[in-house]
């Protein structure tokens, strides 16, 4: 029991380090991705136009708009994610080497737990990224207070929770399965102590699999969280309605708007996340003996 508790603490600490690395590396491309999803039709011609207009009109640091929300929350989000994944693996099997199917199940369980914190963190990030440099743009504190005052906790702070949950389950099943698959392939050649570049490459495959497993749901999530009013109906109804609306507006390709910057972002962001997590956890295991 003591070893299990210490392992969870190690995963919480390593997850927070990995999460900070993810935000610092990936935020600019995340801003481009989110704006591609939520901008009014015709505002931008594509990802490069988003980058060009953002730099020209708002300056370089606009690419980091909304970073405070994930940077504050990401330590908790990634700590919860990696700790939940570790706990899920121990629930599924008492043996450390899970099959890829068991890895996928543990990833899905971790994703479900992760949605609890990921939903509000991403909601505020999206609302900050949905401001385009006007004089009326609001600071994060004001956005938070407005959402709390106007809609309360469930319809304001937690807006988009159910679509976030629907996204996180397949996303993290793919994320961890791809990472473990790549890591094991490298392990056959290089042994247990993988070089850092192999961890980075494995993390990149995990990040790519994450987006390929869930992207249309992420588009829906961004639109739902940016809305002026909460979605109506059951989660299934409003998710289905939003999917139909996107297809009606932009065709099936609208469900994949912003995918290119997401995939580009996933390579360095997920690589740095996993490398930072694995290296920190290895250090903590040596330091604590667990």
Buried (B, 14 or more C-beta within 10 A) or exposed (E): EEEEEBBBBBBBBBBBBBBBBBBBBBBBBBBBBBBBBBBEEEEBEBBEEBBEBBEEEBEEEBBBBBBBBBBBBBBBBBBBBBBBBBBBBBEBBEEEEBEEEBBBBBBBBBBBBBBBBBBBBBBBBBBBBBBBEEEEBBEBEEBBEEBEEEBEEEEBBBBBBBBBBBBBBBBBBBBBBBBBBBBEBBBEEEEEEBEEEBBBBBBBBBBBBBBBBBBBBBBBBBBBBBBEEBBEEEBEEBBEBBBEEBBEEBEEEBBBBBBBBBBBBBBBBBBBBBBBBBBBBEBBBEEEEB
